[in-house]
Amino acid sequence: MVWSCDGQLASAVTADYVGSGPLLFNALQALLAAQCALAPTMFQEPAASDITLIAMGAGTAGAVVANRLSEEPTWSVLLLEAGGNPTLGTEIPSLYINNYGTNEDWNYRTEPQKNACLNYKDRKCYWPRGKVLGGTSSINGMFYIRGNKQDYDDWSTSSADWNYESALKYFKKSENLHLLNDKDSIDMKYHGIGGYLNVEHDGDVHPLEQVLINANEEVGSQFIKDFNGPTQIGVGRAFTAIKNGQRQSTSNAFLKPIKDRPNLLVLTNVYVDKINFENKTAKGVQVVTKNGNRVVFAARKEVILSAGTINSPVILLKSGIGLRSDVNINDKTASDLAVGENLQDHIYAPIFYKMPSFDNSNSLDSIFKMYYQYITERKGALGNLSPHKVISFINTTDSKSMTPDIQNHFILAYPNQSNFVDIFGKHSLSQQFYNSFNELNKDNLIIMIFVTLLRPKSRGVIELSDGKGNAKIKANYLYHDDDMNTIVRGMKHAIKFNNTKAFKNAGLKLHWIKIDECLPYEEDSDEFLKCIASHLTGTLYHAVGTNKMGTKEDPSAVVDEQLKVKFTSNLRVIDASIMPNIIRGNTMAPVIMIAEKGADFIKKDWLK
């Protein structure tokens, strides 16, 4: 890849190593500076005129939308983004957590929770969201998991437009499947070749991944080669959005190849203040530039909102659309839309296993060598997500079901993990927990099982905060009793690994990190597990649903099944916020599918 020089070279990458000693810190800076390798020069700021369509947000969805709409040579497309170019830190796959808390992150935190995140500072859950070209696809875990067939069929109660077969068409359209070191066949009925997004599957299995697969099989899970194929229930290794050791964000996959397309204008570091209307018809947007100037852009055809589950409802509310808006646009119907409601997310409770280890992968010398190998060869541990690719899907009430209610992620922490990636420091858990984990991790390899609730019944809401136009996130995690009960069943399943031959032979043992509030309860009891889940709640950052898609008759729907905002004209929302119900899996691939499909809706309407 081609990188441009930058005055802030290596800052995002080396930020976590300031305390590790000046030798390593200075060496890393010098090495990266020598490579002149921070951020690719993507676009020049445009002088936009005669704009056909405006897309707000160059994130996971917006980058795809801009690509597909600018395929029509007679249309000029303006893409607006609050962040800037990707950095070297965003591009290195295994360092994705190090992007949290940087300039490429919106750094959101929820309102204090009553039933969850109780061990976090101020009981506020941490919500990283990408503030950079590519959005959250530039800082996420890169797993390419589409969800369950039933998810999409459920979206299509009144329209075949959103059933699984229709969704599959668009999954395949965007995909370029690349098999590495893989002798087994993949059913290509479910996959595409030649799309913009490179999806990799590496057949080389890390020894610890094999231990995890074996343990899952011992407790009743069947091995699944492809979670995006005919069957989802079981254990396997995830496909990943990576190409040649580099992250495949939608910026890299969908924008970078078309950066010279003359009818695509990309403006970075601007904030959308509001959408401008005339008689309920969207005419353009008002933005605030990085210099604080307000600029108005007009669109001849449509305005498309792809700012994500948090910022899309915020922009609508600031523009007078939605019941929770404090702006009067003199239109009762649009003002009554349920903008910001129906918020859903995937939360997890962690289960910890430990094994003694003298592995020195996270020594300062090893870290330096990993960086050097990656920058000079694009190879090694930094360019790969192994050994963290194993996931499993289970149904905790019906072993014969084809739809899971729990997803398990298996994350490994080699000794002294915080030298490399400071997982819990980024999330601002309590000092007691942070110290306890790091002490445990000094001489032990830790396997963390993130027991993830796939279909929460609790619903949150996005509101405006104190008239400032900022987001107030009320996640309302674990408000519904069924959510906690499902997580507890999932935790009990994860505890079964303690008795498997695979874990015993590896020396892995169940370990409970001390939480004072949980001490009164007997370990492994329902009360104890509920306490752990409430205090150590995590999220996979899969927030969706705040501009719900539905029929015109559905009072809870914000957009119709063509993604048009109800009671308005020339305005659509195309991103994760339109999901009626959260999918059973990771959300990046479904959001790209939504963007592909939404762009086609626009083309069909205007190219008749």
PLY file of the C-alpha trace (Angstrom):
ply
format ascii 1.0
element vertex 608
property float x
property float y
property float z
element edge 607
property int vertex1
property int vertex2
end_header
0.00 0.00 0.00
1.07 3.61 -0.56
1.35 5.86 2.51
1.92 9.59 2.72
4.10 11.36 5.27
2.40 13.10 8.16
3.58 15.40 10.95
1.85 13.27 13.60
3.51 10.09 12.38
3.08 7.01 14.60
1.16 8.81 17.35
-1.85 6.46 17.27
0.33 3.36 17.19
2.81 4.33 19.89
0.35 5.93 22.32
0.02 2.78 24.40
3.78 2.40 24.83
4.78 5.76 26.31
4.99 4.13 29.73
6.93 1.14 28.44
10.21 3.01 28.34
11.79 5.63 26.07
13.88 3.11 24.15
10.93 1.21 22.69
8.82 4.35 22.26
11.54 6.22 20.36
12.45 3.16 18.33
8.87 2.70 17.20
8.59 6.35 16.22
11.83 6.20 14.30
10.86 2.98 12.54
7.48 4.25 11.45
8.86 7.62 10.46
11.47 5.89 8.33
8.69 4.12 6.50
6.88 7.43 5.96
3.76 5.39 6.60
0.88 6.92 8.46
-2.17 7.78 6.42
-3.01 7.37 2.72
-3.93 10.59 0.97
-7.46 9.78 -0.04
-9.19 12.92 -1.31
-8.77 16.63 -1.70
-11.47 18.87 -0.24
-13.92 19.61 -3.06
-15.45 22.76 -4.37
-18.90 21.23 -4.66
-21.47 22.55 -7.12
-24.48 21.09 -8.92
-24.73 18.17 -6.48
-27.14 15.37 -7.37
-27.06 13.44 -4.10
-25.61 14.09 -0.65
-24.58 11.22 1.61
-23.98 12.08 5.26
-21.41 9.79 6.87
-18.55 7.98 5.10
-18.71 5.02 7.45
-19.50 1.35 6.98
-22.64 2.12 4.98
-21.92 5.58 3.60
-18.74 4.60 1.77
-20.64 1.82 -0.02
-23.55 4.12 -0.88
-21.22 6.77 -2.32
-19.41 4.20 -4.43
-22.57 2.72 -5.93
-24.35 6.03 -6.58
-21.30 7.55 -8.25
-21.30 4.63 -10.70
-23.94 6.66 -12.55
-21.71 9.10 -14.50
-24.41 11.78 -14.84
-24.79 12.09 -11.05
-22.48 14.07 -8.79
-22.26 12.65 -5.27
-21.07 14.60 -2.24
-19.93 12.45 0.70
-19.58 14.20 4.07
-17.51 12.77 6.95
-16.85 14.10 10.46
-13.52 12.28 10.71
-10.41 12.23 8.58
-8.25 9.68 6.78
-7.41 6.27 8.25
-4.13 6.02 10.15
-1.54 3.28 10.32
-3.15 2.33 13.63
-6.50 1.68 12.00
-4.97 -0.41 9.24
-3.15 -3.05 11.34
-5.66 -5.86 12.00
-4.56 -7.20 15.38
-4.28 -3.72 16.94
-7.90 -2.74 16.43
-8.54 -2.22 20.16
-5.74 0.36 20.26
-7.92 2.62 18.11
-10.36 3.01 20.98
-10.03 6.35 22.72
-8.10 7.94 19.83
-9.07 10.76 17.47
-10.57 8.09 15.20
-13.17 7.22 17.85
-16.27 9.21 18.86
-15.58 8.02 22.42
-19.20 7.61 23.40
-20.33 6.44 26.81
-23.84 5.53 27.78
-25.86 7.10 30.54
-25.25 5.32 33.89
-26.79 1.86 33.85
-28.96 0.36 36.59
-28.53 -3.29 35.66
-25.27 -3.42 33.71
-21.71 -2.07 33.52
-21.74 -1.67 37.32
-17.96 -2.17 37.52
-17.28 0.64 35.04
-16.35 4.10 36.21
-19.63 5.97 36.82
-21.49 2.86 35.56
-21.17 4.21 32.03
-20.60 1.57 29.33
-18.01 2.42 26.71
-19.18 2.62 23.08
-16.38 3.10 20.53
-17.63 4.30 17.14
-15.45 5.08 14.15
-14.89 8.78 13.43
-12.83 8.29 10.28
-13.34 7.37 6.64
-14.79 3.87 6.82
-16.43 4.63 10.16
-16.61 1.73 12.57
-15.42 -0.65 9.83
-12.07 1.15 10.29
-11.78 0.28 14.00
-13.85 -2.90 14.46
-12.82 -6.56 14.84
-13.20 -7.30 11.08
-15.27 -10.48 11.53
-17.38 -11.20 8.46
-20.50 -12.84 9.89
-23.86 -12.23 8.20
-26.25 -13.50 10.86
-29.02 -16.05 10.54
-31.27 -16.70 7.55
-34.31 -16.22 9.77
-33.21 -12.68 10.68
-33.88 -11.43 7.17
-37.02 -13.47 6.62
-38.37 -11.85 9.80
-37.68 -8.41 8.32
-39.85 -9.32 5.33
-43.23 -9.96 6.89
-44.87 -7.76 4.27
-42.24 -7.47 1.57
-39.98 -9.92 -0.23
-37.50 -7.06 -0.65
-35.81 -7.99 2.63
-36.02 -11.78 2.77
-32.88 -13.90 2.97
-32.70 -14.71 -0.74
-32.82 -11.02 -1.59
-30.23 -10.18 1.07
-27.94 -12.97 -0.18
-27.85 -11.38 -3.63
-26.34 -8.23 -2.12
-23.98 -10.05 0.23
-22.53 -11.78 -2.82
-22.43 -8.56 -4.85
-20.05 -6.83 -2.43
-17.84 -9.84 -1.65
-14.56 -11.09 -3.06
-13.92 -14.36 -1.21
-10.26 -15.32 -0.94
-9.28 -18.72 0.48
-5.79 -19.04 1.97
-4.09 -22.38 2.73
-7.50 -24.00 2.53
-7.91 -27.49 1.12
-11.60 -27.86 1.94
-14.24 -26.59 -0.42
-16.62 -23.72 0.30
-20.15 -23.76 -1.11
-19.98 -20.83 -3.50
-23.78 -20.64 -3.64
-23.37 -18.38 -0.61
-20.38 -16.31 -1.73
-19.24 -13.84 -4.34
-16.08 -13.33 -6.33
-15.03 -9.99 -7.76
-16.79 -7.63 -5.33
-15.09 -4.68 -3.70
-14.78 -6.22 -0.21
-12.03 -8.81 0.21
-13.10 -11.55 2.62
-10.44 -14.02 3.71
-10.56 -17.50 5.15
-7.22 -18.91 6.26
-7.10 -22.69 6.50
-4.12 -22.64 8.89
-5.50 -23.30 12.37
-3.58 -21.97 15.37
-2.96 -24.72 18.00
-4.95 -22.82 20.65
-7.81 -22.38 18.19
-7.83 -26.14 17.75
-8.06 -26.58 21.53
-11.10 -24.31 21.57
-12.75 -26.15 18.68
-12.14 -29.51 20.34
-13.59 -28.30 23.65
-16.71 -26.99 21.91
-17.19 -30.30 20.15
-16.89 -32.10 23.50
-19.81 -30.09 24.92
-22.00 -30.84 21.91
-21.26 -28.28 19.18
-20.68 -29.46 15.63
-17.85 -27.98 13.56
-19.02 -25.39 11.02
-16.69 -24.51 8.18
-18.65 -21.47 7.04
-21.00 -19.52 9.31
-22.26 -17.69 6.22
-23.35 -20.94 4.60
-26.36 -23.19 5.12
-25.92 -23.71 8.90
-25.00 -21.27 11.65
-25.33 -23.33 14.85
-21.97 -24.79 15.89
-18.30 -23.87 16.34
-15.80 -22.69 13.77
-13.41 -19.96 12.68
-14.71 -16.66 11.40
-14.06 -15.26 7.95
-12.38 -11.84 8.16
-12.36 -8.60 6.16
-8.59 -8.48 5.58
-6.45 -8.28 2.46
-2.70 -8.86 2.37
-2.38 -8.22 6.08
-4.36 -4.97 5.99
-7.85 -4.15 7.24
-10.57 -4.09 4.60
-12.65 -1.20 5.88
-15.27 0.16 3.52
-12.92 3.11 3.06
-10.18 0.82 1.76
-12.55 -1.47 -0.13
-15.12 0.92 -1.62
-13.58 4.43 -1.60
-9.88 4.01 -2.20
-10.28 2.24 -5.60
-12.49 5.08 -6.91
-10.69 8.08 -5.40
-10.16 9.53 -8.88
-13.79 9.15 -9.97
-14.58 12.74 -11.10
-18.20 12.79 -9.96
-17.44 11.73 -6.36
-16.65 14.57 -3.97
-15.51 13.72 -0.44
-15.39 16.34 2.30
-13.78 15.26 5.59
-13.68 16.84 9.05
-17.14 18.40 8.75
-20.13 17.98 11.04
-23.66 17.90 9.72
-25.67 20.44 11.69
-29.07 19.77 10.17
-31.03 18.77 7.08
-32.77 21.61 5.24
-36.41 21.12 4.23
-38.93 22.87 2.03
-42.50 21.63 2.55
-41.24 18.34 4.02
-38.88 17.79 1.05
-35.19 17.44 1.88
-33.29 20.03 -0.13
-29.79 19.81 1.32
-27.73 20.03 4.48
-26.00 22.58 6.67
-22.54 21.60 7.86
-19.95 23.01 10.22
-16.37 22.87 8.93
-13.28 22.26 11.01
-12.76 26.03 11.04
-16.18 26.57 12.58
-17.76 27.96 9.42
-21.30 26.98 8.45
-21.81 25.93 4.84
-25.01 24.88 3.06
-25.02 22.25 0.31
-28.06 21.60 -1.87
-29.00 18.30 -3.54
-31.03 18.08 -6.75
-32.37 14.59 -6.04
-31.90 13.09 -2.57
-30.25 13.43 0.81
-29.04 10.14 2.30
-28.34 9.75 6.00
-25.67 7.12 6.75
-24.26 8.48 9.98
-24.93 5.32 12.00
-27.12 4.17 14.84
-26.17 7.10 17.09
-25.65 10.04 14.76
-28.37 9.34 12.19
-31.16 9.78 14.78
-29.29 12.75 16.27
-29.21 14.53 12.90
-32.91 13.80 12.32
-33.81 15.13 15.76
-31.72 18.27 15.24
-33.57 18.75 11.95
-37.02 18.57 13.58
-37.84 14.96 12.69
-38.99 12.77 15.58
-40.99 12.88 18.76
-37.92 13.66 20.87
-36.86 16.65 18.76
-36.92 20.13 20.27
-37.15 21.76 16.83
-40.53 22.82 15.42
-40.99 22.14 11.71
-44.76 22.59 11.80
-45.46 19.05 10.65
-47.23 16.82 13.13
-46.69 13.55 11.28
-42.92 13.81 10.81
-42.53 15.20 14.31
-44.23 12.14 15.79
-41.84 9.56 14.29
-40.12 7.24 16.78
-36.63 8.50 15.95
-33.99 7.23 18.39
-36.14 4.47 19.85
-35.83 0.67 19.39
-32.11 0.76 20.32
-30.62 -2.77 20.53
-27.10 -4.06 21.07
-25.14 -7.26 21.64
-23.87 -7.40 25.22
-21.77 -10.10 26.81
-20.61 -11.46 30.16
-17.00 -12.68 30.33
-15.86 -16.09 31.58
-12.13 -16.40 32.30
-9.85 -19.43 31.96
-6.16 -19.39 32.84
-3.13 -21.54 32.17
0.50 -21.01 33.30
2.60 -19.68 30.46
6.11 -18.39 29.88
5.25 -17.04 26.44
7.13 -13.78 25.82
5.11 -12.57 22.82
4.27 -9.37 24.69
7.79 -8.52 25.76
8.95 -5.16 24.48
11.55 -6.81 22.26
8.93 -9.13 20.70
6.53 -6.24 20.12
9.24 -4.26 18.32
10.02 -7.25 16.10
6.33 -7.71 15.27
6.07 -4.08 14.18
9.22 -4.33 12.11
8.07 -7.51 10.35
4.66 -6.05 9.62
5.90 -2.74 8.26
8.62 -4.30 6.11
6.83 -7.48 4.96
3.12 -7.11 5.81
3.41 -10.47 7.59
3.36 -11.87 11.08
0.99 -11.67 14.03
-0.01 -8.04 13.43
-1.59 -8.81 10.06
-3.78 -11.66 11.27
-6.58 -12.12 13.82
-5.48 -15.60 14.89
-5.67 -17.03 17.51
-8.90 -15.12 18.15
-11.00 -16.34 15.22
-12.95 -19.11 16.95
-16.61 -18.38 17.61
-19.59 -20.54 18.40
-23.36 -20.17 18.15
-25.66 -22.10 20.48
-29.31 -22.22 21.46
-29.54 -22.56 25.24
-33.13 -23.87 25.31
-33.44 -25.99 22.17
-30.48 -28.02 20.93
-32.29 -28.73 17.64
-33.04 -25.10 16.84
-31.57 -23.49 13.72
-31.51 -20.06 15.37
-29.02 -19.32 18.18
-29.61 -17.15 21.24
-25.94 -16.99 22.35
-22.73 -16.28 20.43
-19.37 -17.00 22.08
-16.24 -15.10 21.16
-12.95 -16.59 22.38
-10.30 -13.94 23.03
-6.77 -14.89 24.11
-4.53 -12.74 26.27
-0.90 -13.79 26.34
1.08 -12.90 29.48
1.40 -9.15 30.02
-1.24 -8.44 27.40
-1.48 -4.76 28.38
2.00 -4.23 26.91
0.49 -4.99 23.52
-3.24 -4.23 23.66
-4.75 -2.81 26.86
-8.22 -4.32 26.57
-9.66 -3.38 29.94
-7.77 -0.13 30.34
-9.51 1.13 27.20
-12.91 0.37 28.73
-12.32 2.15 32.05
-13.36 -0.67 34.34
-12.67 -0.25 38.04
-9.09 -0.08 39.24
-9.71 -3.17 41.38
-10.68 -5.27 38.39
-7.95 -3.80 36.20
-5.24 -4.57 38.77
-6.61 -8.07 39.43
-6.64 -8.98 35.74
-3.13 -7.67 35.09
-1.78 -9.51 38.15
-3.39 -12.73 36.94
-2.05 -12.12 33.44
1.59 -11.72 34.50
2.39 -15.42 34.32
-0.77 -16.84 32.80
-2.30 -17.04 29.38
-5.96 -16.05 29.71
-8.82 -17.20 27.52
-11.81 -14.90 27.79
-15.13 -16.28 26.60
-17.46 -13.41 25.75
-20.91 -14.96 26.27
-22.99 -12.75 24.00
-26.76 -12.19 24.03
-27.92 -12.27 20.40
-31.57 -11.18 20.55
-32.11 -8.83 23.51
-35.66 -7.95 24.50
-34.54 -4.79 26.31
-34.75 -1.60 24.28
-32.83 1.63 24.68
-33.13 5.09 23.17
-30.96 7.85 21.68
-31.89 11.37 22.75
-30.44 14.86 22.44
-28.57 16.06 25.50
-29.38 19.40 27.12
-30.16 21.21 23.90
-26.54 20.92 22.74
-27.28 18.52 19.92
-25.05 15.80 21.37
-26.16 12.21 21.82
-27.52 10.92 25.10
-27.36 7.11 25.00
-29.78 5.26 27.25
-28.82 1.65 26.54
-31.18 0.09 29.12
-29.18 -3.14 29.15
-30.75 -6.12 30.95
-34.00 -4.30 31.69
-35.94 -7.36 30.54
-35.58 -10.40 32.82
-35.37 -12.77 29.85
-32.11 -11.13 28.76
-30.36 -11.89 32.02
-31.77 -15.41 32.12
-30.44 -16.14 28.63
-26.97 -14.80 29.47
-26.87 -16.94 32.64
-27.72 -20.04 30.60
-24.93 -19.11 28.20
-22.47 -18.63 31.08
-23.34 -22.08 32.44
-22.58 -23.51 29.01
-19.18 -21.75 28.97
-18.37 -23.16 32.42
-18.71 -26.69 30.99
-15.40 -26.23 29.17
-13.70 -26.60 32.56
-14.41 -30.34 32.48
-13.40 -31.03 28.89
-10.37 -33.12 28.02
-9.23 -30.40 25.62
-8.99 -27.78 28.37
-7.56 -30.15 30.97
-4.83 -31.36 28.59
-3.95 -27.74 27.81
-3.84 -26.84 31.50
-6.76 -24.40 31.27
-8.76 -23.87 34.46
-11.81 -21.75 35.23
-10.98 -18.59 37.19
-13.24 -16.00 38.82
-11.78 -12.52 39.19
-12.79 -11.04 42.54
-15.71 -8.62 42.47
-16.57 -7.46 45.99
-20.30 -7.22 45.34
-20.40 -10.84 44.13
-18.57 -12.39 47.11
-21.75 -13.14 49.13
-22.95 -15.58 46.45
-21.80 -19.14 45.88
-19.67 -19.42 42.75
-21.53 -20.85 39.75
-24.93 -20.08 41.34
-27.48 -18.12 39.33
-27.15 -15.17 41.71
-23.36 -15.17 41.32
-23.53 -15.36 37.53
-26.09 -12.55 37.43
-23.80 -10.45 39.60
-20.82 -11.08 37.29
-22.92 -10.27 34.20
-24.19 -7.01 35.74
-20.77 -5.82 36.87
-18.55 -6.93 33.98
-21.00 -6.29 31.15
-19.28 -5.84 27.81
-20.61 -4.92 24.42
-19.60 -6.01 20.92
-20.54 -2.48 19.77
-23.33 -3.70 17.51
-25.88 -0.99 18.28
-28.74 -0.93 15.75
-32.38 -0.08 15.27
-32.84 3.61 16.12
-34.54 4.47 12.80
-36.60 1.33 12.51
-37.69 0.08 9.08
-41.30 -1.03 8.74
-44.54 -0.70 6.85
-46.21 2.65 6.40
-48.85 1.50 8.88
-46.30 0.62 11.59
-46.35 3.49 14.14
-42.91 2.48 15.46
-41.25 2.67 12.02
-39.19 5.70 11.00
-38.41 4.56 7.44
-40.44 2.49 5.03
-39.20 -0.64 3.28
-37.49 1.47 0.61
-35.65 3.24 3.47
-37.45 6.53 2.86
-38.12 8.61 5.98
-41.88 8.58 6.43
-43.88 11.77 5.85
-40.94 13.38 4.01
-39.64 13.40 0.44
-36.15 12.87 -0.97
-34.73 11.68 2.35
-33.53 8.15 3.21
-31.64 6.47 6.01
-29.21 3.75 4.91
-27.24 2.26 7.81
-27.55 -0.04 10.84
-30.18 2.17 12.42
-32.89 0.84 10.08
-32.73 -2.74 11.40
-36.13 -3.66 12.92
-34.45 -6.38 14.99
-30.77 -6.96 15.57
-29.30 -9.82 13.55
-27.83 -12.93 15.17
-24.20 -12.19 14.42
-21.70 -9.42 13.80
-23.11 -6.35 12.09
-20.53 -5.14 9.55
-21.51 -7.50 6.73
-25.27 -6.83 7.13
-24.68 -3.06 7.11
-22.75 -3.34 3.84
-25.64 -5.40 2.44
-28.12 -2.71 3.55
-26.00 -0.07 1.81
-25.80 -2.07 -1.42
-29.55 -2.58 -1.39
-30.34 1.01 -0.45
-28.21 2.34 -3.30
-30.16 0.14 -5.69
-33.46 1.53 -4.37
-32.24 5.03 -5.24
-31.08 4.01 -8.71
-34.40 2.30 -9.48
-36.36 5.37 -8.39
-34.37 7.93 -10.39
-33.21 5.96 -13.43
-36.60 4.74 -14.55
0 1
1 2
2 3
3 4
4 5
5 6
6 7
7 8
8 9
9 10
10 11
11 12
12 13
13 14
14 15
15 16
16 17
17 18
18 19
19 20
20 21
21 22
22 23
23 24
24 25
25 26
26 27
27 28
28 29
29 30
30 31
31 32
32 33
33 34
34 35
35 36
36 37
37 38
38 39
39 40
40 41
41 42
42 43
43 44
44 45
45 46
46 47
47 48
48 49
49 50
50 51
51 52
52 53
53 54
54 55
55 56
56 57
57 58
58 59
59 60
60 61
61 62
62 63
63 64
64 65
65 66
66 67
67 68
68 69
69 70
70 71
71 72
72 73
73 74
74 75
75 76
76 77
77 78
78 79
79 80
80 81
81 82
82 83
83 84
84 85
85 86
86 87
87 88
88 89
89 90
90 91
91 92
92 93
93 94
94 95
95 96
96 97
97 98
98 99
99 100
100 101
101 102
102 103
103 104
104 105
105 106
106 107
107 108
108 109
109 110
110 111
111 112
112 113
113 114
114 115
115 116
116 117
117 118
118 119
119 120
120 121
121 122
122 123
123 124
124 125
125 126
126 127
127 128
128 129
129 130
130 131
131 132
132 133
133 134
134 135
135 136
136 137
137 138
138 139
139 140
140 141
141 142
142 143
143 144
144 145
145 146
146 147
147 148
148 149
149 150
150 151
151 152
152 153
153 154
154 155
155 156
156 157
157 158
158 159
159 160
160 161
161 162
162 163
163 164
164 165
165 166
166 167
167 168
168 169
169 170
170 171
171 172
172 173
173 174
174 175
175 176
176 177
177 178
178 179
179 180
180 181
181 182
182 183
183 184
184 185
185 186
186 187
187 188
188 189
189 190
190 191
191 192
192 193
193 194
194 195
195 196
196 197
197 198
198 199
199 200
200 201
201 202
202 203
203 204
204 205
205 206
206 207
207 208
208 209
209 210
210 211
211 212
212 213
213 214
214 215
215 216
216 217
217 218
218 219
219 220
220 221
221 222
222 223
223 224
224 225
225 226
226 227
227 228
228 229
229 230
230 231
231 232
232 233
233 234
234 235
235 236
236 237
237 238
238 239
239 240
240 241
241 242
242 243
243 244
244 245
245 246
246 247
247 248
248 249
249 250
250 251
251 252
252 253
253 254
254 255
255 256
256 257
257 258
258 259
259 260
260 261
261 262
262 263
263 264
264 265
265 266
266 267
267 268
268 269
269 270
270 271
271 272
272 273
273 274
274 275
275 276
276 277
277 278
278 279
279 280
280 281
281 282
282 283
283 284
284 285
285 286
286 287
287 288
288 289
289 290
290 291
291 292
292 293
293 294
294 295
295 296
296 297
297 298
298 299
299 300
300 301
301 302
302 303
303 304
304 305
305 306
306 307
307 308
308 309
309 310
310 311
311 312
312 313
313 314
314 315
315 316
316 317
317 318
318 319
319 320
320 321
321 322
322 323
323 324
324 325
325 326
326 327
327 328
328 329
329 330
330 331
331 332
332 333
333 334
334 335
335 336
336 337
337 338
338 339
339 340
340 341
341 342
342 343
343 344
344 345
345 346
346 347
347 348
348 349
349 350
350 351
351 352
352 353
353 354
354 355
355 356
356 357
357 358
358 359
359 360
360 361
361 362
362 363
363 364
364 365
365 366
366 367
367 368
368 369
369 370
370 371
371 372
372 373
373 374
374 375
375 376
376 377
377 378
378 379
379 380
380 381
381 382
382 383
383 384
384 385
385 386
386 387
387 388
388 389
389 390
390 391
391 392
392 393
393 394
394 395
395 396
396 397
397 398
398 399
399 400
400 401
401 402
402 403
403 404
404 405
405 406
406 407
407 408
408 409
409 410
410 411
411 412
412 413
413 414
414 415
415 416
416 417
417 418
418 419
419 420
420 421
421 422
422 423
423 424
424 425
425 426
426 427
427 428
428 429
429 430
430 431
431 432
432 433
433 434
434 435
435 436
436 437
437 438
438 439
439 440
440 441
441 442
442 443
443 444
444 445
445 446
446 447
447 448
448 449
449 450
450 451
451 452
452 453
453 454
454 455
455 456
456 457
457 458
458 459
459 460
460 461
461 462
462 463
463 464
464 465
465 466
466 467
467 468
468 469
469 470
470 471
471 472
472 473
473 474
474 475
475 476
476 477
477 478
478 479
479 480
480 481
481 482
482 483
483 484
484 485
485 486
486 487
487 488
488 489
489 490
490 491
491 492
492 493
493 494
494 495
495 496
496 497
497 498
498 499
499 500
500 501
501 502
502 503
503 504
504 505
505 506
506 507
507 508
508 509
509 510
510 511
511 512
512 513
513 514
514 515
515 516
516 517
517 518
518 519
519 520
520 521
521 522
522 523
523 524
524 525
525 526
526 527
527 528
528 529
529 530
530 531
531 532
532 533
533 534
534 535
535 536
536 537
537 538
538 539
539 540
540 541
541 542
542 543
543 544
544 545
545 546
546 547
547 548
548 549
549 550
550 551
551 552
552 553
553 554
554 555
555 556
556 557
557 558
558 559
559 560
560 561
561 562
562 563
563 564
564 565
565 566
566 567
567 568
568 569
569 570
570 571
571 572
572 573
573 574
574 575
575 576
576 577
577 578
578 579
579 580
580 581
581 582
582 583
583 584
584 585
585 586
586 587
587 588
588 589
589 590
590 591
591 592
592 593
593 594
594 595
595 596
596 597
597 598
598 599
599 600
600 601
601 602
602 603
603 604
604 605
605 606
606 607
